[in-house]
Amino acid sequence: MLLCLTGAAPNWQKKPLIGHPPAHMSPTGKNPVKTRIVVLEEHPLLRHGIIDYLNSQPDMLVSGESDNIRSARDEIARCKPQLLVTALRLGTGDSLEFVKALKAQQPALLILVYSAFEETIFAERALRAGADGYVMKSAPKEELLTALREILKGNIYVSRDVAMRAFKKSLEVRPEQHAASPGGGVERLSDREMHIFQLLGSGLRNQQIARSLNLSVKTVETHRENIKHKLGLNNSHEMVERAIKYVEETFFPSTKGAVGMRGKKKVVRFPAA
């Protein structure tokens, strides 16, 4: 699906955001200069909800939208946005690979990733890929605005939980101590291994995973072996059980636990590199 708005104020096309008045002010100080945004989300109801919410802001305009990565590339080329808001997908049409490639081609384009995937694992992966911020789909809608405005200021955006994990990790004096931790954890899996692990936990078999990711069955089997060794598991049965438990705890958490954690999250801002 493609939608690109044209006929907008000429200042957006003539003058870049950097080095000019803030996004909420025009050069004359009278009319707001809106940040141009492209939204990438495959689900129409969610995509249109995000678009309507962002367009209701005085300093933002969704100039393009897409429901897949291929058309998103066209939208970005045609609309020339300052910011991309994208959902996180893995596997075929992998958002992390898309972010990596896009950031290499257009370093100035700001990218905010939002997802239902576990933040403590995927926020860091998204930022390493080149994203400027990460927001959970379960977050209040106001947090989306906070994240967007923070990255427009040149900061990156993550939750307090993720920030504290990153800070503690930076204090590790001896990296070998981390490597020697018994069994390791899912954070040690690569992006591809993480996706296969989740698909295993969802009940898919090797052949089904191979078809869904456009991989050979042998490649999937190799990834399974790597997952098993990284998690310190003895056999495939243990690995599948661990994957099922992970999926249940990640995507179907208890109400009590989910509410307790969500209430503790706060905004943490880091200077952009």
C-alpha positions in Angstrom: 0.0 0.0 0.0 1.4 3.4 -1.0 0.3 6.9 0.1 2.4 10.0 -0.3 1.1 13.4 0.4 2.2 16.2 -1.9 1.6 19.9 -2.1 2.9 20.5 1.4 4.6 23.7 2.5 7.6 24.4 0.3 9.9 24.9 3.3 9.9 21.1 3.9 11.4 20.5 0.5 13.8 23.4 0.4 15.3 23.3 3.9 16.5 20.4 6.0 15.6 20.1 9.6 19.1 20.3 10.9 20.5 23.9 11.2 17.1 25.5 11.0 14.4 26.5 13.5 13.0 23.8 15.7 10.4 21.5 14.3 7.6 23.4 16.0 8.5 26.8 14.5 8.7 28.1 11.0 11.5 30.5 9.9 9.2 33.4 10.5 8.1 32.1 13.9 4.4 32.1 12.9 3.4 28.8 11.3 4.5 25.4 12.6 6.9 23.5 10.4 5.9 19.9 10.8 8.2 16.9 11.0 7.5 14.7 8.0 7.0 11.0 9.0 6.5 7.7 7.2 4.7 4.9 9.1 5.4 1.3 8.3 2.9 -1.1 9.9 1.2 -4.2 8.2 -2.0 -4.0 10.2 -4.4 -1.3 8.7 -6.3 -0.5 12.0 -3.1 0.0 14.0 -1.4 1.9 11.2 -4.3 4.3 10.7 -4.6 4.8 14.5 -0.9 5.8 14.7 -1.3 8.1 11.6 -4.4 9.8 13.0 -2.7 10.3 16.4 0.5 11.8 14.9 -1.4 14.0 12.5 -3.3 15.5 15.4 0.0 16.9 16.7 0.8 20.5 15.8 4.4 19.7 14.9 4.0 16.4 13.0 2.6 15.2 9.6 2.5 11.7 8.3 3.5 12.2 4.7 3.6 8.5 3.8 2.5 5.1 4.9 3.2 1.5 4.0 2.2 -2.0 5.0 5.5 -3.7 3.8 9.2 -3.0 3.5 9.3 -3.0 -0.3 6.8 -0.2 -0.7 8.2 1.6 2.4 11.5 2.0 0.4 9.5 3.7 -2.4 7.6 5.9 0.1 10.8 7.1 1.7 12.3 7.9 -1.6 9.2 9.8 -2.8 8.2 11.6 0.4 11.7 12.3 1.8 10.6 12.1 5.4 12.8 13.1 8.4 11.6 10.2 10.5 10.4 6.6 10.0 8.1 4.9 12.6 8.3 1.2 11.9 6.9 -2.0 13.6 9.4 -4.8 14.3 9.1 -7.9 12.1 11.6 -10.8 11.9 12.4 -13.3 9.2 11.2 -12.7 5.6 10.8 -8.9 5.5 13.1 -8.5 8.5 12.8 -5.1 10.0 16.2 -5.2 11.6 17.9 -5.9 8.3 15.8 -3.2 6.7 16.9 -0.7 9.4 20.6 -1.6 8.9 20.4 -1.1 5.1 18.3 2.1 5.4 20.6 3.7 7.9 23.6 2.9 5.7 21.9 4.6 2.7 20.4 7.5 4.6 22.3 8.2 7.9 20.3 11.3 8.6 16.9 9.5 8.6 15.7 9.1 12.1 14.1 5.7 13.0 11.8 4.7 15.8 11.0 1.0 16.2 8.0 -0.1 18.2 7.2 -3.8 19.0 5.5 -6.4 21.1 8.8 -8.3 21.3 10.6 -8.4 24.6 12.2 -5.0 25.1 15.2 -6.2 27.2 16.3 -8.3 24.2 15.1 -6.5 21.1 15.6 -2.8 22.0 19.4 -3.3 22.1 19.3 -5.2 18.8 17.2 -2.5 17.2 19.6 0.2 18.3 22.6 -1.7 17.1 20.9 -2.0 13.7 20.7 1.8 13.6 17.4 2.7 15.2 17.3 5.9 17.3 14.6 4.6 19.7 12.5 1.7 20.8 9.0 1.7 22.2 6.8 -1.2 23.3 3.3 -1.5 21.7 1.9 -1.8 25.2 3.2 1.6 26.1 0.8 4.6 26.5 0.3 6.6 23.3 1.9 9.6 25.0 5.2 7.6 25.2 5.2 7.4 21.4 5.2 11.2 21.2 7.9 11.5 23.9 10.1 9.0 22.1 9.7 10.8 18.7 10.4 14.2 20.2 13.5 12.9 22.1 15.1 11.5 19.0 14.3 14.6 17.0 16.4 16.4 19.7 19.3 14.2 18.9 18.8 11.7 21.8 18.0 8.0 21.7 15.0 6.7 23.5 14.7 3.5 25.6 12.8 2.6 28.8 14.5 2.8 32.2 14.7 -1.0 32.4 16.7 -1.2 29.2 18.9 1.8 30.2 19.8 0.2 33.5 20.7 -3.1 31.9 22.9 -1.2 29.4 24.6 0.8 32.2 25.3 -2.3 34.3 26.7 -4.1 31.2 29.0 -1.2 30.6 30.4 -1.6 34.1 31.6 -5.1 33.5 35.3 -5.0 33.9 36.0 -8.6 32.8 34.1 -9.6 29.7 35.3 -13.2 30.2 33.1 -13.4 33.4 30.0 -12.9 31.3 31.1 -15.4 28.7 31.7 -18.0 31.5 28.2 -17.6 33.0 26.6 -21.1 33.1 24.2 -21.8 30.3 23.9 -18.2 29.1 20.6 -16.8 28.1 18.5 -16.0 25.1 20.2 -12.6 24.8 23.2 -14.6 23.4 21.2 -15.7 20.4 21.7 -13.9 17.0 18.7 -12.2 15.5 18.0 -15.1 13.2 18.4 -17.6 16.0 16.1 -15.6 18.2 13.4 -15.7 15.5 13.7 -19.4 15.0 13.6 -20.0 18.8 10.3 -18.1 18.9 8.9 -20.0 16.0 9.9 -23.3 17.7 8.1 -22.1 20.9 5.0 -21.3 18.8 4.8 -25.0 17.7 6.4 -24.8 14.2 8.5 -27.7 12.9 11.7 -27.4 10.9 9.9 -27.6 7.5 7.4 -24.9 8.4 10.1 -22.6 9.7 12.2 -23.1 6.6 9.2 -22.2 4.3 8.3 -19.1 6.3 11.8 -17.8 6.4 12.8 -18.9 2.8 15.6 -21.0 4.3 16.6 -24.6 3.6 15.7 -27.2 6.2 19.4 -27.9 6.7 20.0 -24.2 7.6 17.2 -24.3 10.1 18.7 -27.5 11.7 22.1 -25.7 11.9 20.5 -22.8 13.7 18.8 -25.2 16.1 22.1 -26.7 17.0 23.6 -23.3 17.6 20.7 -22.4 19.8 21.0 -25.6 21.8 24.6 -25.0 22.5 24.3 -21.3 23.4 21.5 -22.1 25.9 23.5 -25.0 27.4 20.7 -27.5 26.7 21.3 -31.2 26.3 18.9 -32.1 23.5 16.2 -30.8 21.1 13.4 -31.8 23.5 14.8 -29.4 26.2 15.3 -26.7 23.6 11.7 -26.9 22.4 10.4 -26.9 26.0 12.5 -23.8 26.8 11.2 -22.1 23.6 7.6 -22.8 24.5 8.1 -21.5 28.0 9.8 -18.4 26.6 7.0 -17.6 24.2 4.3 -18.1 26.9 6.1 -15.8 29.4 7.0 -13.2 26.8 3.7 -12.9 24.9 1.2 -14.2 27.5 2.6 -12.8 30.8 0.5 -12.9 33.9 -1.6 -9.7 34.5 -0.1 -9.1 37.9 3.5 -9.3 36.6 2.8 -7.2 33.5 1.2 -4.4 35.5 3.9 -4.4 38.1 6.7 -4.0 35.6 4.9 -1.5 33.4 4.3 0.8 36.3 8.0 1.0 37.0 9.2 2.1 33.6 10.4 5.7 33.1 11.9 7.6 30.3 15.7 7.5 30.0 17.5 9.7 27.5 21.0 9.1 26.2 23.0 11.5 24.0 23.2 10.2 20.4 26.6 8.9 19.3 
